[in-house]
Amino acid sequence: MDENVKSSLETLHGQLGDEQVTDDAQKAHLAEVRQAVRDTIDNPSAQHHLTLRERLEKASAVFDAEHPKIATALHTAINVLADAGF
């Protein structure tokens, strides 16, 4: 995995863990996305990263209105993945 991609995903993982989400459904969704990011970081040779961008795009739609910091972090990671060809 490209170091820029890995660094971006590490940053995203940390940011997702720092955010306070009170809605139970959003909290569960955030935990799933955070786990997908961690899986990709921990096992870059697996094909997690092929679907990670799609998951991040869907998550950004969920969090756009109520949690702009989360959405911004997701968009940043999506752009890094896109630039890396994922």
N, C-alpha and C positions, 0 to 999 in steps of 0.2 A: 504494500500500500504506500502510495506517495506520502511523504512526510507532511506536506501541506494539507492533504486530506485528513490524515491522522490527527494532526494538530487541531484542525477545525472541528472534527468530531469530538475530540477530548474537551474542547471549549464548550461545544454544544451540550455535551453530557453534563458538564458542571453547571451550566446555566439552567438546564432543565431541572436539576436537583435543587437549585436555589430558589426557584419560583414558588410562590404560595398560591395554590389553586384550591378553592373551597368546594366547588361543585364536584360531587362524587364521580360522575361520568367523565368529566374532564380530567379529574385526578387519575382515574384508571387509564384513560387514553394517554396521558402524559407518561405514566409509568411504563406502558407498553412501548411507546416511542423511545423512551430513555433506555429500555432494555434492548431494543433493536440496535440502537447506537452502540451500546456496550458490546453486544454480540459481534458487531462489525469490527470494532476496535480490537477485541480480544482474539478474533479468529479471522484475520483479513484474507486468508487464502480461501475461505468459504465464499459462497456466492451471496452472502447477506447484502453486500453493497449494491447488488443489481436491483433489489427491490427497495432498498433504503430510501432512495431519492423519492420514489412514489409515496412511501409512507410519510416522509417529511412534508411532501406537498399536501397530502390530505390533512395532516396535522396542522399545517399552517392555516388552512381554511377554517379549521375548528377554533383555533385560538386567535385569529386575526382581530376580531372585534373586541373581545374582552381582555385579552392578554397580549398587547402589542410587543412587549419585550420578548415573549416567547416566540411570537410570529417573526420578529426581526432576526432572532437567533436561528430559527429554522430556515428562513430565506437565505441567510448568509451561508449556512451549510449546504443548502440546495445549490447555490451558485458555485461553491467550491467543487461539489460533486460533478456538476455539469461541465465545469472547466476541465475536470480530470477525465471526462468522457464517460461518466456514469449516468 
